[in-house]
Amino acid sequence: MISSEDVREELATIAPERECDRLAELSALFHAAGSLHLRGGGEWSLHLDLGSGAAVRRAFALLRGSGIRSEIRTYRRRAFDTATRYQLHVEGTDDALRVLVQAGVVDRGHGPLEGPPRRVVGRSCCRDAYLRGAFLGAGSLSLGRSPHVELRTASLESAALLARLAHAEGVELHTAERETHAVAYAKSWEAIESVLALMGAAETVLALEERAVVAETRARANRLANADHANLVRTGRSARRQLEAIRRLDLDSLSDPLREAAELRLRHPTASVRELASRADPPATKPAMHRRLRRLEDLAAQ
């Protein structure tokens, strides 16, 4: 079963070549999982809180590629929680401020931005990178009875932004507001595969398509097996009725075609009508043999 972490592991291996894509992905990571901390004396810092090792490695690489130093720390939310959380701490240096302003995370006065400026997501490649960062930061994929992909955000406005970015690339995402957050999501298989393809998760899309083919093949095989079983049941019931009818008849009083049909059924009690027709002399058609057997049942009922 493909998990959300499998998708993040694949997305984390994508290394955008363009600076605009790196900034868009970094912007989405901070908008999805970042928090701004203001300290006394004009000092400030940014934290990324992530539950995925793949996501924190990707964020660390993006920051390092932009010349920003960061520190990774681990913690558990509860004392006996087995899931490890990751925090990536970015000190508020001038270089960090410059890059984060370019990425549309904060303004020059250290104020957090609700969403990225248009320049950050203006190109198609940047929109794809932003969606990828949004999944790395707070995305999930579920393939249970109700398959869906979700991109979690802090507000409905941020979820609507993700939906607009996906719509610009021909993919429809819906939005919903939950008690503590909002989401942009897709539930149809086509939309799920399309949004994953936009992010760059090609291997996951291929795996989902393979899974769908296997499921359809299994379903078709089950349908055929059920149909064959039903046909066998009908053939067996018809053969029993015919045998009971034939045993009540005087075969010597029947016409040659009817007598032949009766004798064939007695000799081959489990054969199908088509098989009986092929054994007749001369061979008969299936409809002709079916009419003869039906006539035998009618005679026995008189």
Secondary structure, 3 states (H helix, E strand, C coil): CCCHHHHHHHHHCCCCCCHHHHHHHHHHHHHHHEEEEECHHHCEEEEEEECCHHHHHHHHHHHHHCCCCEEEEEECCCCCCCCCEEEEEEECCHHHHHHHHHCCCECCCCCECCCCCHHHCCCHHHHHHHHHHHHHHHEEEECCCCCEEEEEECCHHHHHHHHHHHHHCCCCCEEEECCCCEEEEECCHHHHHHHHHHHCCHHHHHHHHHHHHHHHHHHHHHHHHHHHHHHHHHHHHHHHHHHHHHHCCCHHHCCHHHHHHHHHHHHCCCCCHHHHHHHCCCCCCHHHHHHHHHHHHHHHHC
